[in-house]
Amino acid sequence: MRISIVMPTYNGMKYLKQAVDSVLAQRYQDWELLISDDGSVDGTRNFLSELTDPRITVFLQKENLGIFGNLNFLFSKVSCELTQFLCQDDYFSDEGSLHRLLEQWAGLSSEIAFLRCNHHRDSNSSHSRFEAPVLPPIVAPEQSDLFFFIFGCIPGNLSNVSVRTETVRRAGWFRVDMPYAGDFEFWSRVGRSYPWAISRTNVAVIRDHPEQASKFLNKHGELFPQMRRILETLYSNLIHKGYPSNLLRLEVTINHISQHRSTGIKLLLKGKGLAYLREVSTQLDSSPAALGTAIGWMVCFVTLGGRVFLNVVSKKLLKSSCPASIIQS
């Protein structure tokens, strides 16, 4: 089976060559690589102009489309049934990555919309360690909203994910008006309609470096209005399914608000102002899915910034309406 690889780029020359080389090194050679540059000025375009492999197609955007506009463009050009994301600063873990990935897909039904690989248990976060045994290998649509509500954007970095190409079109594309949380919104939207899969299979190395978007895109709480919209959609859906409002709101307040409030406190102590904390209160505390500012502060202190009691509340929420078989202590 031929597979597409999409790589949106923007000023990523420092890491881009390794990403492209990791594709060229694959033992499985029946692939196409589509690269769309979003207006780089760091030498990226010069490098891309030197790529001569006929399986690589390069697009140079005249205007910056943003990450999700760029991805929508790439998916409008993809020709294969399956597509793997590969961000410019990540790379395939070894020459067998595509082979292992396609072996995983060969064992999945045609209904599966996307596959999240690299799902490991060896995380420093207790909530992530709690997540690993709780999530089933196949997540059904009726379970998906609750899991996204509790664990956030489960796919994580885009390079963890491969997708049935048609899913992007059928689901209505990525939302370009949500530049900070468009992936979370998209995967949770897809999961509401189609089953998706999780695997520990190692496919890509997700690079951690100071220039990655997650390190600078939310310095002043720019993420929070988009995060609020996603959480309110999930909250509303779960209320209609009969989940208890008090537990849902407590989950949001511990998991999605207390940890950001803790970050805001640290920024304040470093002399970086109140902007971040102000956005936590304005955008998140005021949501009907939360418990409000006063209780939010109290919960933050009691849970040490969301670091304790979170798994207890999550487990109660999972047990409140879900079959006991999905809870593995």
C-alpha positions as CSV (number, residue, x, y, z in Angstrom):
1,M,0.0,0.0,0.0
2,R,1.3,3.4,-0.9
3,I,1.3,6.0,1.8
4,S,1.5,9.8,1.8
5,I,3.6,11.9,4.2
6,V,2.6,15.5,4.8
7,M,5.2,18.0,6.1
8,P,4.1,21.7,6.7
9,T,7.2,23.9,7.0
10,Y,8.0,27.4,8.3
11,N,11.5,28.6,9.2
12,G,12.5,25.0,10.2
13,M,15.8,24.7,8.4
14,K,17.6,23.9,11.6
15,Y,15.8,20.5,11.7
16,L,14.3,20.0,8.3
17,K,17.1,18.1,6.6
18,Q,17.0,15.4,9.3
19,A,13.2,15.1,8.8
20,V,13.5,14.7,5.1
21,D,16.5,12.3,5.3
22,S,14.5,10.1,7.7
23,V,11.9,9.7,5.0
24,L,14.4,8.9,2.3
25,A,16.1,6.3,4.6
26,Q,12.9,4.2,5.0
27,R,13.1,0.5,3.9
28,Y,9.5,0.8,2.7
29,Q,9.9,3.0,-0.4
30,D,6.3,3.2,-1.8
31,W,5.6,6.7,-0.4
32,E,5.0,10.3,-1.5
33,L,6.2,13.2,0.5
34,L,4.3,16.5,0.2
35,I,6.0,19.6,1.7
36,S,4.3,22.9,1.8
37,D,6.4,25.9,2.9
38,D,4.5,28.7,4.5
39,G,6.8,31.6,3.7
40,S,10.1,30.7,5.3
41,V,12.9,33.2,5.3
42,D,15.7,31.1,6.9
43,G,17.0,29.1,3.9
44,T,14.3,26.5,4.0
45,R,13.2,27.3,0.4
46,N,16.7,27.0,-0.9
47,F,17.0,23.6,0.7
48,L,13.6,22.5,-0.7
49,S,14.6,23.6,-4.2
50,E,17.5,21.1,-4.1
51,L,15.3,18.1,-3.5
52,T,15.3,15.9,-6.6
53,D,13.6,12.7,-5.6
54,P,10.5,12.4,-7.8
55,R,8.4,11.1,-4.9
56,I,8.8,14.5,-3.2
57,T,6.5,17.4,-4.2
58,V,7.2,20.9,-2.8
59,F,4.7,23.7,-2.6
60,L,5.7,27.3,-1.9
61,Q,2.9,29.4,-0.4
62,K,2.7,33.0,-1.5
63,E,0.9,34.0,1.7
64,N,1.2,32.5,5.2
65,L,-1.7,30.1,5.7
66,G,-1.0,29.2,9.3
67,I,-0.4,25.6,10.4
68,F,-3.9,24.4,9.9
69,G,-4.5,26.2,6.7
70,N,-1.2,24.7,5.4
71,L,-2.4,21.2,6.5
72,N,-5.7,21.7,4.7
73,F,-3.8,22.7,1.6
74,L,-1.6,19.6,1.8
75,F,-4.6,17.3,2.3
76,S,-6.2,18.7,-0.8
77,K,-3.1,17.4,-2.7
78,V,-2.6,14.0,-1.1
79,S,-3.2,11.0,-3.4
80,C,-2.9,8.0,-1.1
81,E,-5.5,6.3,1.1
82,L,-3.3,6.7,4.3
83,T,-1.4,9.8,5.4
84,Q,1.3,10.2,8.0
85,F,2.0,13.6,9.6
86,L,5.7,14.5,10.0
87,C,6.4,17.9,11.4
88,Q,9.5,19.7,10.2
89,D,11.3,19.3,13.6
90,D,10.6,15.6,14.1
91,Y,11.9,12.6,12.2
92,F,11.1,8.9,11.7
93,S,12.7,6.9,14.5
94,D,14.5,4.4,12.2
95,E,14.4,3.0,8.7
96,G,11.6,0.6,9.7
97,S,9.1,3.2,10.8
98,L,6.8,3.1,7.8
99,H,6.9,-0.7,7.7
100,R,5.8,-0.9,11.3
101,L,3.1,1.7,10.7
102,L,1.6,-0.1,7.8
103,E,1.7,-3.4,9.7
104,Q,-0.5,-1.6,12.3
105,W,-2.9,-0.4,9.8
106,A,-3.2,-3.8,8.2
107,G,-4.6,-5.1,11.4
108,L,-7.3,-2.4,11.7
109,S,-10.8,-2.3,10.3
110,S,-11.7,0.1,7.5
111,E,-13.8,2.1,10.0
112,I,-10.8,3.4,11.9
113,A,-10.3,7.1,11.2
114,F,-6.9,7.7,12.6
115,L,-4.1,5.9,14.5
116,R,-2.1,7.4,17.4
117,C,1.3,5.7,17.7
118,N,4.1,6.3,20.2
119,H,1.7,5.9,23.1
120,H,4.1,5.0,25.9
121,R,3.6,4.5,29.6
122,D,7.0,5.9,30.7
123,S,5.8,9.5,31.3
124,N,6.8,11.8,34.1
125,S,3.2,12.8,34.5
126,S,1.0,10.7,36.8
127,H,-2.0,11.6,34.7
128,S,-0.3,10.3,31.6
129,R,0.6,7.1,33.4
130,F,-3.0,6.8,34.5
131,E,-4.1,7.3,30.9
132,A,-2.0,4.6,29.3
133,P,-3.8,1.5,30.8
134,V,-7.2,3.2,30.8
135,L,-7.5,3.9,27.0
136,P,-8.5,0.8,25.0
137,P,-6.7,0.0,21.7
138,I,-9.8,1.0,19.8
139,V,-11.8,4.0,21.0
140,A,-15.4,3.9,20.0
141,P,-17.3,7.2,19.2
142,E,-19.5,6.8,22.3
143,Q,-16.4,6.8,24.5
144,S,-14.3,9.4,22.7
145,D,-15.7,12.6,24.2
146,L,-15.1,11.5,27.7
147,F,-11.6,10.4,27.0
148,F,-10.7,13.7,25.3
149,F,-12.4,15.6,28.2
150,I,-10.3,13.8,30.8
151,F,-7.0,13.4,29.0
152,G,-7.0,16.4,26.6
153,C,-5.5,16.1,23.1
154,I,-4.6,12.5,23.3
155,P,-2.9,12.3,19.9
156,G,-0.4,15.0,21.1
157,N,2.2,16.0,18.6
158,L,0.9,15.6,15.0
159,S,3.9,13.4,14.1
160,N,2.3,10.7,16.4
161,V,-0.6,10.4,14.0
162,S,-1.6,8.8,10.7
163,V,-5.0,9.1,9.2
164,R,-7.3,7.7,6.5
165,T,-6.9,10.6,4.1
166,E,-10.6,10.9,3.3
167,T,-11.3,11.4,7.0
168,V,-10.0,15.0,6.9
169,R,-12.4,15.9,4.1
170,R,-15.3,14.0,5.6
171,A,-14.8,15.6,9.0
172,G,-14.8,19.1,7.5
173,W,-11.0,19.9,7.5
174,F,-9.0,21.6,10.3
175,R,-10.3,24.9,11.6
176,V,-8.1,27.7,10.6
177,D,-9.7,30.0,13.2
178,M,-8.2,27.9,16.0
179,P,-4.5,28.3,15.5
180,Y,-3.6,27.3,19.0
181,A,-5.9,24.3,19.5
182,G,-7.0,23.2,16.0
183,D,-5.5,19.7,16.4
184,F,-7.4,19.1,19.7
185,E,-10.6,20.4,18.2
186,F,-10.2,18.3,15.0
187,W,-9.3,15.0,16.7
188,S,-12.1,15.3,19.2
189,R,-14.5,16.1,16.4
190,V,-13.4,13.1,14.4
191,G,-13.6,10.8,17.4
192,R,-17.3,11.8,17.9
193,S,-18.2,10.2,14.6
194,Y,-15.6,7.5,13.9
195,P,-13.6,4.9,15.9
196,W,-9.8,5.6,16.3
197,A,-6.9,3.5,17.4
198,I,-4.0,3.7,19.8
199,S,-0.7,1.9,19.6
200,R,2.6,1.8,21.5
201,T,4.4,1.2,18.2
202,N,7.3,3.6,17.8
203,V,7.2,5.5,14.6
204,A,8.6,9.0,15.1
205,V,10.9,10.9,17.4
206,I,9.2,14.0,18.8
207,R,11.9,16.5,19.2
208,D,11.8,18.8,22.3
209,H,13.5,22.1,21.7
210,P,13.1,25.8,22.7
211,E,11.8,26.9,19.3
212,Q,8.8,24.5,19.1
213,A,5.4,26.1,18.8
214,S,4.1,24.7,22.1
215,K,6.9,26.6,24.0
216,F,5.9,30.1,22.8
217,L,2.3,30.1,21.4
218,N,0.6,30.5,24.8
219,K,2.7,33.0,26.6
220,H,-0.2,35.3,27.4
221,G,-3.1,32.8,27.5
222,E,-3.9,33.0,23.7
223,L,-4.8,29.4,23.9
224,F,-7.6,29.8,26.4
225,P,-10.5,31.1,24.3
226,Q,-10.1,28.2,21.9
227,M,-9.6,25.7,24.8
228,R,-12.8,27.0,26.4
229,R,-14.8,26.3,23.2
230,I,-13.5,22.8,22.9
231,L,-14.2,22.0,26.6
232,E,-17.7,23.5,26.5
233,T,-18.5,21.3,23.5
234,L,-17.3,18.2,25.2
235,Y,-19.0,19.2,28.5
236,S,-22.3,19.8,26.8
237,N,-22.1,16.4,24.9
238,L,-21.3,14.6,28.1
239,I,-24.1,16.2,30.1
240,H,-26.6,15.1,27.4
241,K,-25.2,11.5,27.8
242,G,-26.0,11.6,31.5
243,Y,-22.6,12.2,33.1
244,P,-22.8,14.1,36.4
245,S,-22.3,17.9,36.1
246,N,-20.5,18.2,39.4
247,L,-17.8,15.7,38.5
248,L,-17.4,17.1,35.0
249,R,-16.9,20.6,36.3
250,L,-14.5,19.4,39.0
251,E,-12.4,17.6,36.4
252,V,-12.2,20.8,34.3
253,T,-11.2,22.8,37.3
254,I,-8.5,20.5,38.5
255,N,-7.1,19.3,35.2
256,H,-7.6,22.0,32.6
257,I,-7.6,25.1,34.9
258,S,-5.5,24.5,38.0
259,Q,-2.5,23.5,36.1
260,H,-2.7,26.7,34.0
261,R,-3.3,28.7,37.1
262,S,-0.2,27.2,38.6
263,T,1.8,28.2,35.5
264,G,0.4,31.8,35.8
265,I,1.5,31.9,39.4
266,K,5.1,30.9,38.4
267,L,5.1,33.6,35.7
268,L,3.9,36.2,38.2
269,L,6.7,35.2,40.6
270,K,9.2,35.6,37.8
271,G,8.0,39.2,37.2
272,K,6.2,38.4,34.0
273,G,2.9,40.1,35.0
274,L,-0.7,39.1,35.5
275,A,-1.8,38.7,31.9
276,Y,-1.7,34.9,32.0
277,L,-3.6,34.6,35.3
278,R,-6.1,37.2,34.1
279,E,-6.8,35.1,31.0
280,V,-7.3,32.0,33.1
281,S,-10.0,33.7,35.1
282,T,-11.6,35.6,32.2
283,Q,-11.7,32.7,29.7
284,L,-11.7,29.5,31.8
285,D,-13.1,30.2,35.2
286,S,-16.1,31.9,33.7
287,S,-17.0,28.9,31.5
288,P,-20.2,26.9,32.5
289,A,-18.0,23.9,32.4
290,A,-15.9,25.2,35.4
291,L,-16.6,25.9,39.0
292,G,-15.8,29.6,39.0
293,T,-12.9,31.8,40.1
294,A,-13.2,31.5,43.9
295,I,-13.6,27.8,43.9
296,G,-11.0,27.5,41.2
297,W,-8.4,29.2,43.3
298,M,-9.2,27.0,46.3
299,V,-9.1,23.8,44.1
300,C,-5.7,25.0,42.7
301,F,-4.2,25.2,46.2
302,V,-5.7,22.0,47.6
303,T,-4.6,20.0,44.5
304,L,-1.1,21.7,44.4
305,G,-1.8,23.1,41.0
306,G,-3.7,20.0,39.7
307,R,-0.9,17.6,40.7
308,V,-2.8,15.6,43.3
309,F,-6.4,14.2,43.4
310,L,-6.7,14.5,39.6
311,N,-6.6,10.8,39.0
312,V,-9.1,10.2,41.8
313,V,-11.6,12.5,40.2
314,S,-10.9,11.1,36.7
315,K,-11.5,7.6,37.9
316,K,-14.8,8.5,39.6
317,L,-15.9,10.2,36.4
318,L,-15.0,7.1,34.3
319,K,-16.8,4.8,36.6
320,S,-19.9,7.1,36.9
321,S,-21.4,6.1,33.5
322,C,-18.8,3.9,31.7
323,P,-18.6,0.1,31.8
324,A,-16.3,-1.1,34.5
325,S,-14.3,-3.1,32.0
326,I,-12.6,0.1,30.7
327,I,-11.1,0.9,34.1
328,Q,-7.9,-0.8,34.8
329,S,-6.3,0.3,38.1
